[in-house]
Amino acid sequence: MVQKILLIKSQITPFELQKPAFRNTFAPFKTPHENRVFAPLREVPFYSSLLFSTLCSKIQVAVSHYAGKILLLVCLSCIGSYLSAQQQYELSADWKCIKASAINKSGEQISNPAFPLSGWMPSVVPGTVLTTLLANKLIPDPFYGMNIKRIPDIYDVGSDYYTYWFIKDFTESVKADDKVQLLFRGINYSYTAFLNGHKLNSLLPQAGMYLRHSYDITPYLAKNGRNRLAVIVYPPNPAGKPNGGQGGDGIIAHNITNQFVAGWDWIQPIHDRNTGIWDKVFIKKTKQVKIENTHVITLVPGVRIPGDKQSPATIRCTTEVENTGDKNIEGTLIWKLGDKTGSIKMTIGPGKQLVRVPDITLTDPKLWWPNGYGPQNLYNLKVKFLINDKTLSDEENVTVGVRQIDAVWNDKTNSREIHVNGQKIFIKGGNRIVSDAMLRFSKERYDAEIRYHRDMNLNLIRVWGGGITERPEFYDACDKYGILVMQDFWVSGDCNGRWDDPLKAEDTLARRNYPDDHHLFIESLVDQIYMLRNHPSLALWCGGNEIRPPADILEPLENDLLPNMDGTRFFFEYSNDDSMSLNSGDGPYTIQPDSFFFSHRSFPFNSEIGSVGIGDYESLERFIPKENLVPPYYDTAAKKWIVDSVWLYHKYIGYDSAIEAYGHPANVKDFAMKAQLVNYNQYRALAEGFISHAWDWYTGVIIWKTQNPWTAMPGQMYDVYLDPNACMYGLSEGAKPLHIMYDPVKKSVLIANNSPHTWRNIKACIRILNKEHTILLDCERAFTIPPNECINDLTLDLSNVLINEKEHFVSLTISDSSGLLDENIYWFPDSTGSYSWLNKMEQSNPDISAISKNKGEVTVTIENSDFNSHLAFFIRVSLVDKKTKKRILPVFCNNNYFSVLSGDKKTIEVEYTPQKGIDPEVCIEEWNISKRFIEIKH
């Protein structure tokens, strides 16, 4: 049966943990890291429990007594050859489901393998009710047009409409001493589970979107190996009214679930509120002794330089070993990290023991660094338990990134400053909702999205509190690509009462006590901290989005749970807390003049600032019906913008006059193309404005937001189908670790170095061209730039050159002996502020070729070889299916929306995953050349 919040030989409740008497028991040992307490907390199998360390005096903690009792070398050399009883696999295929109201049978009956399944339909697990209904073509695509309106909302039809049975038949049997667990990684919102006619959980349905569960199903497995799992899943209750407010009427927050499903200003409501078995289901087999909750802390003192020989780092590790039987067991705990191995011989009585592995010293550690500062080296820690030194009972594998993260106060900026391995990191971040509004996740999708963030030259993602705790595969990708994570917990200022709001059903005082079940919230916190704490990418904890959790949740979280379960990461009580950024706030969220980001002093660590972000025409075609592909226009008589109803439904944010500055769009294709020019400039200027004032005004910025989980139109670097727009590449350019830029306020050239290295013998080239591409100015300057600085001694008053000629390009490059390091090109308006002169550019005709030397890789070369030819402006490269001419997604380019000067050449590296039956070719779209398709030569 399920193991819930139970403490060994104890009846301590979560709320008793708040008492001072308990806080003094949480320190088995301390780390040198900020002198914080390190004491991993006990959790019951599979995941959740509270504060095992309170009982450390009652159980055996094998530290120094056994540290010297290392097994014979011959035993260690055979670490992979023991008789193995441990395996884990996912129950992912061949699930079936039916609406609960359509079948009047008990769970005991339904879970009998002989029970007939006539009328049951295939189900998507992991997934939600809507993903299953969509897969069975019972609802229209809710991402297209206004189709969501055609899907019944739970507020109108009631909970029973989306209450479903899910069943899975699987084959599993047990041998002597086998222990088999059923593991749920996430169900929304509550459920009761049955196996082979036996009820697995308690009398009441188990609730909580963010609580994983484990059941010992060994006694219930069929002798013939044919088993049936049946789970009835109930929606969040109350589901809340989607009345157009942020989180609808706020009532959804009575539950511990994602709040955006009731609607937000970037999404329509999700009508089943994400009801379903939304995350993976596993079967795990072990012998009698289980290992879990292995915890690793890495200590990297001092200031480290990437690439140098490193002084030692210390690895501290604990693990929980549980004897599930009723007799003592002799055995050996073995661990291996890199070339470091060790073991502890031990006798385990019934129940759990917390085992501390002797400190591991790495003499020249390969360190983990954030993106842009160094490589993301990763180690594998393997912990095994052998019964009688012969039978492998269980094992855990933990990915370890050796790094130390500190958060210090910057007195100059009055904001928090993040250090990794002693190096200060200027935070260039992006806010994240969820990958997909219908919770259709995959390892491959996570990898693609985080790679996009790496390619945007960002180094942090904030996981927003109105969404979910992402799945482990998300954090694995962040570990891989060097993206730090700021993790919010599950409250928001909108739903949880920071402001008075006439759209909310209850007042702020009532809402500030949401959710209803604080005990469940704390239990879920414990579980998710266990799940995430070993990831090197996880950098910061945050109590919630723009508001603290209720006091009786915040107090144990801040003072007990995080210090003792982790103790290595800074905690913000909420996302724009004064401890993050003094007198902080956030925004703006709408389009601004480029100069705004250089002249307006924002919050010193702005957790949310954003702008526009529609995709190009092909992106719009995916979700807007043909008859609605009508660009917004300004009605001069009515003195207002006229926007199509489908655009408004998809939360269009106005570009106002920014697109008109490029000339009135002839059609929606023209509108979308001109929008990309605005997108590029907007996010390049945002990044450059903040970076130009790094360490003077700012220690970081987090963009709102890099993506949408639905076909929304504002604030996105790529759409929900993983198709990038020019926002991505403007941001990528502006956020480069070594970057040359133009300050539109001071009319000067700046160079920023957001890296730990000094760049020497760098050459800057500044070139100004008029609209006929005649060079008005061509100058060079050599310089050296130290780490983490922005230099402006390249100041050049360009106004003298541009007094009589406003319609021009400015090309900036920096290079060294190895070649080009950065290139940046700006286009400037005429004296009236209009860019319409770009529409009169002469056609360019560069030579374009594409070659593939390796599968999934294409090199595209654009050569503007004729010095008399015209600049090839704002080129987009994509891969398309040769037959359909539709884009292949996702595709990764090292540059896009770029320009090629006369006499210049660009090489673009493109990567993709080959798909069976699709023959790719290159598509080139450009401002002043005709769209063309290029055959890929091999």
N, C-alpha and C positions, 0 to 999 in steps of 0.2 A: 504494500500500500504506500501511498505517497508519504514522504518524509517532509514535514513542514518545519516551521521554526521551532525546533526542539533543542534544548541545551542538555548535554550529557549530565545526568544526575542533578538536574536543576529545573526549576519552574520559573526562571527569570523571564519577565515579559519585556518587550521592547521599550515600554515606557519607564520601567524601573531602571533601564540602562541610563536614563538621564540623571539619575541620582548621583551626587558626588561620591558616595561610597564605592560606586562601581568604577568611576573614572580612574581611580588610583590603582586598579588591578590590571591595567592594559599595557604593561611595559615589561615583557620578558627580557628585552634588550633594546638598546638604542643604536641608531646609526649616526655617523658623523655628519650626515646630510642635513644641514640646518638644525641639528640637534633634535630632530623629530623622532617621535616614538615609532618603532617598527614592531608590529605585532599582528600578523595575519589572523583573521578571525575564523573560527570554526564554522563550517556549514555542513548541513547534513547531506548525505548522498541524494541526489546528484549535484544540487547546487546550493539550496538556500538554508541559512540559519543565522544566528546572531552571536557574535562575540565569544567564540570558542576560547579566546585567550583568558577570559575570566575564570576558566577552570584549569588553567595550566598547572596550578599547584596540586590538582587532584589526579593528573595523568602523567605518564612518563614522557618527558621531552628529551629525546636522545641527542645530546650535544657532545660535551666533552668526554663523557664516560665511554662512549662507543667510537669516538672519532679516530682513535688509533687502531681499532680492530678492523683493519682492511683485509679483504679476502685475498687469497693467493692470486698471483699474477695470472696463473692459468685460468682462473675463474673469470677474471676481467677480460681476458683475450677471447673468451667464448660468449661475450655478452649477447650476441645475436643468435645463438644456437640452442637456447633453452626450449623445452617443451612449452608451447604457447597455448593459453586458453583465452587470451584477450583478443577481441575483435569488435569493431563497431561499423555499422552500415546504416544507410539512410533508407527509410520507408518513403520512397518518393513517387513511385509509379503505380498505376492501376488502382487508385482510390476511386470510390463511388460515393454518391451522396443523394439525398432526397430531402425535400422540405419536411420538417418534423410533423407538421399538421396533416401531412398526407399519409401518415402511417401511425396507426394507433397500437403500437406494440412497445413493450418495455425494452430497456437496454439489455437486460439479461437475455431476452428472446432474440433481439437483433444481432447480438454478438455471438450467437451460436453459429458455428460454421455451416450448419445445415439449413439455416434460415434462408429462404429464397429471396432473390434480389430483383425480382421483376419490377420494372418501373424506375429503378435506380439509374442515375446517369453518371457518366465519367466525371470525376472531380479533379480540380487542380489543387494539389498540395505539394509544396507550400502555396498558399493563395488565399483568396477571400471568396465569399459567395458570388460577388460580381465577376471575379475572374472566371469562376466556373460557369456562370450563366453566359458570359461572353463566349467562352470556348465552345459551349453547346449551342451558340447562335440563338439564345433565348432573349437577349437584349441587344440593342444597337451599340456600336462603339461609343462609349461615353466621352471619348476624347474628340469626337468629330461634331462640328456644328453645334446645335443645341440639343443633341441626343440625350443629354442627362435629363432633360425635362420629360422624356418618354419613359424614364425608369422610375418606378414608384419609390418615394422617399419613406424611410422608416417612420418618420414623425407622423406621416399621414396614414400609413397602413398598419402600424404597430409592429412590435418586436417579433411576433409569431411569423410574420411574413419572411423574415430573414433568419429564422431559427432552423438550423439544418442538422441532419445526421450525416456523419462521414464514416465510412468503413474502409478497412484495409485488410485483406487476407494476405497472410505471409507464412512462410515455412520456417520453423525454428524448433529445435528440441534441445534437451539438456542432458549432459553426462554427469557423472558423480562429481560433486563439489563445484559444478558450474553455478554461477550467479548471473541472471539475465535481467537487465534493466530496460525499461521503456522510458525514453527521454523526449519530452516536449520542449522545444526551444522557444515557442511563442504561440499562444492562442488568444484571440480577441473575441469576446471579452471574458466569458465564463463558460465552463463546460463540465460535463460528467463523462468519465471514460469507463468502458467495459471491455473485458477480454474473456472470450470463451465462456460467457455467462456469468462472469464475476465482476462486481463493481470495484473499481480501483481507487477512486478518491472518496472523500468523506461524504457525510449525509447531504451537505450543501454543495452546489456547484463551485468549483475552484475558479476564482476571479483574478483579473489583473493581466493587462496586455504585456507587461514587462517582467513577468515572473516565469522562470523556467521550472519545470517539474520533472521529478524522477519517480518511477514506480518499480519496485521489485516484483517482477512478474514470474519469477521462477516457479512458484507453486501453481500457477494457473496455465502454464503452457501445456498444450495437448500432447499426450504420449505419442500420437502418430505424426506429430510435427505440423499438423494443419491447424492454424490459428486465425482467429478473427478479432480485430480491434474495432470497436464502435465508439464514436465520440459524438455527443450532441453538443453543439456550440450555440450559445446564446449571444445576441448583440449587446453592446453597451446599453445600460438602462439606468437613468433616462438617456435617450438619444439626443435630446435637444432639438430645438426648432431652427431650421436654417433660414433665418429672417434677413440675411444680408449683412449681419454684423460679423466682426472678427470672432470666429468660433460660434457663429449664429447667435442664439440668445444666451450663450455661455453655459447652458445646463449640461452640455457634454462633459464639462470639467468636474462634475460630481464623480465621474469615473476616473480611473488611472489609465488613460488611453491617449492616443494622439488627438489633439484638439482641432487640427485643420480640417478634419473630415466633416465638420459642420459648416464649412465655407470660410473663406478669408478674402482679402482684397486681391489675391492672385489665383484663386481657385473657386470653382463652384463646389457645393457640398457633394460628398461621396455618399450615395444614398443607402448603402448597407452599413455605413460607418466602419468599413474594413472588418466586418465580422468574418471569422474563419480561422482555420489552422494556418496562420500567416507565416510561420517559420518552420524549420525542418523538424522532422521526427526521426529519432534514431533507435536502434536496438544495440545495446552494448553487452558483451559477454566478458566476464572475468572469472577468476577463481574466488576463493573466500576472502582474500585481502584486496582491498581497493585503494587506489591512490587518487587523490583529487586535490584541487585548490593549491597546486604548487604555486609558490609566489617567489618572484625574483626581483631583487633590487640591485641596481648597478650604481656604484660610487666612483665618480671620475673627478677627483679633486684637481684644483688648479685651472689655469687657462691653457687650453689645448689648441694646437694649430693643425688643421687638416693636412694630411700628407707627411707630417713629421713623424719621427720615431716617438712613440708615446711612453710616458712613464706609467707605472702599473695602475690598474683599476681593480676594484674589489667587487666580487659578485656574492651577494647574500641570498640564501634560498631557504625556504621552509616548504614542507609538504605535509599533507594530512594522510595518514595511513589508517585504514579501518579494517578491523577483523569483524566480518559479518556473521561469524559463527559464535558458538557458546563455549569454545575451548581455546586455550593458549595455542599460538602458532609460532613455530620457529622459522625465521627467515632472514633475508638480507635485502636491504635497500641499496640500490646501485644507481649512481648518477654519472653522466658524461656530458661535458661541455667542451667542445673543441677537442684538444688533446688532454684535457684534464678529466680524470676519473677518480672515483672513490666509492666507498661502501660503508655501511653500518650493519653489523649483525645485531639482531634484536629479537626479543620475545614479545609478541603482541597478545594481550588479553582481549577479551570481547570489547568492542567499542572502538573509539578513535584515539589516536595519538598524534600530537603535533610534533613533527621531527624537524629539527634545524640541521641543515647540512653545514659542515664546517666551511668557513669563508673560503672562496676560491679566488686566487690572485692571478690575473692575466698580466704578464710582464710587459708585453708590447701589444695592447689590445687594439683590435680593428674597430674603430669607433663608428657610431651611428650619428649622422648629421642631418639637419633639415635640408630640404631642397635649396640648392644654390650655395651651400656652405661646405659641402663635402659629400662623400659617398655614404650610402645607406647599408653599411655592413651589418649582417645578421648572423647570429650563432643559433645552433639548435641545442637545447638542453633536453636530455632524455633521462627520465627518472623511472626506474623499474623496481618491482618487488618480486623476489624469488622465494617461493616456499621451499624450505629445506634445500636451498641453493640449487634447485633443479627445475622446478616448475614456475614458469612465468605466470604470475597471478594477475598483474595489471601493470600498465605503464602510462605515463603522460609525456607528451612532447610539447615543449614551450619554446617559441621563437623569442630570442633575446637580442635586443639592441643595446649595446653598451654605450650609455650616455647618461648625463646628469642634467636635469632641468631645474633652473632656479628662476624665481620671479622677484626682482628687486625693485625698489622704488626709485624713480628718476626725479630728483628734486627740481630739475630745470623744466621739464615738461609737465610735472605733476601727474605722472601716470606710471603704470606698471611697465617694467622693462624685462623682457624674457631673455634668459641666458641658456645656452646649451653648451655643455663642456667648457664653461667659462667664457664663451664667445657671446657677445650681445647680438641678438637677432632682431632686425627690424621686421616686424610682423606685417606681411602682405597676405591677407586672408580673404576667404570667401564664406559667406553664410550658406548653409545647406538646409533644405527641407528634407525630403526623402527622395529616393531615386525615382519612384513611380507611385502615383497616388493610389494605385490598386495593389501595391506591395508586391509587384512582380520583380523579385530580385534574383540575381545570379552572380556568381563569382566573376564571370566575364564582364558583366555590365559594371559592377563595382570597379574592376580593374580599369576599364575604359574611362570611367568618369574621373577617377583619381589621377589617371595619367593625363587627362585633359588639364586638371588643376596643376600638375607638375609642369606641363607645357605652357601654362599661363604664367609661369614663374612665381606662383604663389607658394607660400610655405606653411599655411594654416587653413584648416576648415573648422568653422564653428557649427556644431550639430545643434540646431535650433530647438528650443524647449517645447514648441507647439507641435513638434513631430514625434519621432521615435528615437530610442536608442538604436543606432544602426547595428547590423548583424556583424559577427566576427570577421566575415570576409571583407567588409568595408575597412576595418582597422588593419587587416592584413595588407590591403592595398596601400593604405597610408604608410604603414611600416616600409613597404617596398619602395615607394616613391618619395619618401621624406617629407610627408605632409603632417605637420603637427595638428593635434585635434584639441579643440576646446569643447568639452562635453556638457551641454545643458541637461538638467533634469526636467520633469514634465509638468511645468506650470508656465503660464504666460500672463503678462500684465493685462491683456485684453480679457481673458476668461476669468482670471483669478483676482480681479478687483483692484487693479492699481488706479483705475480712473472710473468716475461716474460715466455711465453709458446708457442712454435711453433705449438702446436695442437689447439690453440685457434684462433677463427675467427677474433677477434679484439684485439687491443693492451691493455696494462694495464690501460692506462688513460680512455679509453672507458669503460672497464670492471669495473673500480672503481666507475662508476656512475650507474651501475646496481642496482636495477631494473629500468625499464622505469618510472613507476608511483610511485613517492615518496609519494604523497598524500595517495595513497592506502596502501603503506607500513606502514605509520604512523597510518592510520585508523585501520589496522590489528593489529598493536602493542597494541593500546588501547584495542581492543576487547580481545586479548589473555591475557593481563595483568588482565583485569577484570575476565576472566575465571579461572586464576590460583592463584590469590593472597591470597586466604584464606587457601590454603593447608599448613599445618604445615611442610610438607616435603620440600617444595620449599625453598631453602636456598640462591641461588645465581642467579643473572641475568647475561647474557653474550651477548654482541652485535653481535657476530658472530664467526665462526670457522676460526681462524688464521688471521682475518682481521676485521677492524671496518666497520660498515655501512657507507654510504656516509655522509658527514658532516652535510647536512641539514636534515638528519634523526637522526644522532647521537646526535646532539645538543638538540633538543626537547626531545628525549628519555631520555638522561642523566640528563638534567637540569630541565625538566618540568614534563614529564609523570611519570617516576618512582618515583621521590621524592613525587609527589602529589597523585598518585594513590596507592602507596605502602608506601615508606619511611622507610622500615624496613629491607631491604636486600641490600647487597653490589652488585655493578655493575662493572663487568669487561668489558672494551671496546671490547676486543676480547679474545679468549681462551688461548693464551699464552702471554698476556699483561704483561708488567713489574709490573703493580700493583698487579698481581697475583704471579709473580715469577721473581725476578730481573735477567736481562740478560737471559731470559727464551727461551726455545725452546721445542722440543719434540723428541720422538723416543729414541732408535732405534725400528724398527718394525720387526726385523728378529731374528733368534735364536742366543743366546749368551751362552758362557760357564757359568756355575752356579756361578763361582767366580766373574764374571763381575759385578753382581749386588751388591756385597759386596765391591769391590775395586774401581769401577768406580763411581766418584761423578757426578751424573746426575743433572738435573735442580731441584731447591729446592722444587718446586711444579710442578711436571711433568704432564701436562694435557693429554699426549698421549705417552704411551710406550707399545709395544706389541711384539708378537712373533707368532710362529706356532700354529696349533690347529686342525688338522684333527680329525674326529671321528673314531670310530672303524669300523670293517668290516661291521657290520649290518647297520651302518649309511651310509657308502659308497655305499652299495647295493641299497639304496633308490633312488639314483639319477645317478649312473654310470652304463651304460649298461654292461652286463656280459663280452662282448668281450673287454671292455676297462678297466676291473679290473686288470690292469697290474701295478705293483709297479715301481716307478722310479728307474733307475739304472745308474751307472756311466760308460760311454764308455771310457775305458782307451786309446784306440787308438785315438779317437777324442778329448779326454780330456775335456769331458763335460757330463752333466747329461742329460739323455734321459727320457723325461716325456711324457706320453700319451696325445693326443690332447684334450680329454675330461677333463682330470685333469687340463690342462692349461686353458681350457675354463672356468673352475670353480675356476680359480685364485689360483691354488696351489702355495704355498711358500715352497721352498726347505728346507728339513731337513739336507741337505748336508751330512756330514759324521756322524751326530749324531746317526742315526739309524744303520749305518754300524758298529758303535762301539759295538753294541749288536750282531754282526754277520750278515753276508749277509742274507737278508730275503729270505726264501724259496719260498714264494708266497705272494699274497696281504694280506691274513689274517695275516701272520707272520709280514709283514710290518706294518699293522695297529696296531697290538698288541705291537710291539716294539715302535711305535710312541707314544703310551700311556705312556710308561715309560719316554720318552723324554718330553712329554706334562706335566706330573706330576712334574718332576724335574724342568722344565723351570719356571713354574708359582709359584711353591713353593719357588724357589730361588729368583724370582723377588720380591715376597711379603716380604720374610725374609730379603733380602738385604736392602730394603727401611725401613722396620720396625726397623732393627738393628741400623739404623742411625736416627731414629725419634727424632725430636727436636734439633738434632745436625746438620745434613745436610738437613733434609727434614721436611716439615709440611704436605705433602700429595703426593699421586700418583694416577693417573687415567689410568687404563689399556686400551689400544687400542687393541681389544674391546672385550666385553663379548659375543657378538652374531652376527650372520649374518641374514639378512632378506631374504636370498636366499640360495641356496645350494652351497654357497662358502666354500672354504676349510681353509683359514687362520684365525687366531685370533678369536677363539670362545671357550666359555666354554660349550656350548651346540649347537646342530644344529637347523635348522629352524623347525624341527619336535619336538623340545623340548627334545631331547635325549642328556644327558650330556656325556662328555668325561672326560678323566683324568685331563685335564686342570682345570676343576671345582674343583676337589677334592684336587689337589695339591695347588691351590690357597686358598681353604677353610682351609687347614692345615696351610699354611704359614701365613694366615691373622687372626688367632685366637686371641681373645682379650688377653688371657694368653697363652703364647707359648714358648716352649723350642726348640732351634734350634742349628744347627752346622754351624759355620763360616768356610768355606773352605779356606779362606785366612789366618786367624790367627790360624786355627786348634783349635778352642776353642768352648766351649758350652756357649750359651747365653740364657737368659730368658727375654722375653719382656712382659710388662704389659700395654696394651692399654686400660685401664679402669680407672674409677675414684676411685677405691677402693685399699686399701692396702691388699696384700695377706700375711698372716702370717703362720708360722709353715708349710711351704711347703717343701716337700721332692723331690729332684731330683735324678733320678736313671740313670746312664750311663752304658750301657752294649755294649761291642764289641764282635762280633761273627765272626769266620772265615767261609769259605764256607762249612765246614763240620758241622757248627753250634756249634762248640766248643767255650765256653766262654773264651775270652782272657782277659777281664777286666770287673769287676762288682763293681761299687762303688756308694755310696749314699752321698747326701749332703743336709743339712737342710738350709733354708734361709727365709728371708722376703723381699718382693719387694714392694716398694711404687708405687703410681699411676703414669702412663705415664712415665715409665722408662724402660730402658733395662740394665740389669746387666750382667757383664761378670766376676764376681769374682768366677764363677765356671770354670774359665779357666783351661783347661786340654790339655797339649801338647800331642796330640794323635800320633804324628809322631814316638815317641820312641816305641810305641806298634806296629806300622804298618811298621817298617823298613823292616822286612823280610816277611811280610804278607800283601799284598795289596788287595787281594780278600776277602772282608769282608762286614759285616753289622754293622751299629751303631744304637742301639736302645736307644732312650731318652724318659724318662717319667717324669712327675711331678704329685704329688698327695698330698692330705691332708687327714684329718680324715674322710671326706665324700667319698673318693675314688679317682679314676683316674681323673685327670684334663686335661691332654694332653699326647699324645703319638706320637712319630715321629720316623720314621725309614729311614735310608739312606743306599744306596748300593754304593760301591766304586770300581773303575776299578783296573786292574792289573797294573804292572809297565809300560806297553805299552799304557795305556789309554783305554784298551779294557774291555768291560763288557761281553764278550762272555762266561765267566765262568758261568754266570747265566743260559745259555742253558744246562749246565751239572748238574743242581740241581737235587737232588733225588726227586722222586715223594712224595707228601704229601697226607695223607688220613685222613683229619679231619672229625669229626662227625658233620653233619649239620642237623638242624631241622628248621621247620617253623610253627608258630602257629598264628592264628588270633583270638583275643578275642573280637575285635570290628570291625564293618563293615568298610572297607577301610583302615585297619591297619594290618600289618603283622610284627611279631617279628622273625627275623632270627638269629639263634645261631650257631656259628662256634666254635667248641671246639677241640683244638689240645691237647688232654688229655694225650697222651703217651709222657713222657719226652724223650723218645728215637726217637720220630718221628721228621720229618724235618719241618723246617719253611714253613708254607703255605703262599706263596708270591704273593702279588699284586692281591688280589681277587676282582672281580667285582660282585655285586649283582644286579639282575634286575628281574622284573616281566614279565611273558610272558603269552600269550593266550595258554592254554593247548592244543588246537587243532592245531593251526597254528605254534606255537613256536615263534611267532613274539612278540616283546616287546609291553607292554602296556605303553603308554605315556600320560601325564607326570607322573613320579614317583619320590617321594622325600625320600631320604635316609639320615640318620644322619651321615653316613660315607660310603665311597666306595673307591675302589682301595687301600685296606688296607692289612696288613699282620698279621698273627697270629703266635707268637713264640711257640716253643715247650713247652707244659705244660700250655698254655694260652687259654683264651676264649674271643670271641668277640660277642657282641649282637648288631645287626643292626635293627633299627626301620625303617620300610618302610610304606609310606602312598601313597594312590592312590584314584582315584574316580572310584568306581565300575561301570561297563558298562553292560548293558543288553545283555545277550547272550554270555558273555565272562567269562570263568572260569579260574582264574589266577593260576599260579604256580610260584615257585621261580626258577630262573636260576642262577647257580653259574659258573663263568668262572675264571680261575686262571692260573697263569704262570706255576705252576708245579703240577696241578691236571687236570684230564680230566673234560671237560664240563659236568655238570650234572643238572638234573631237580629235584626239591624237592616239594613234595606234601605239600600243606598248610592244616594243621589240625585245626579244629575249636573246 
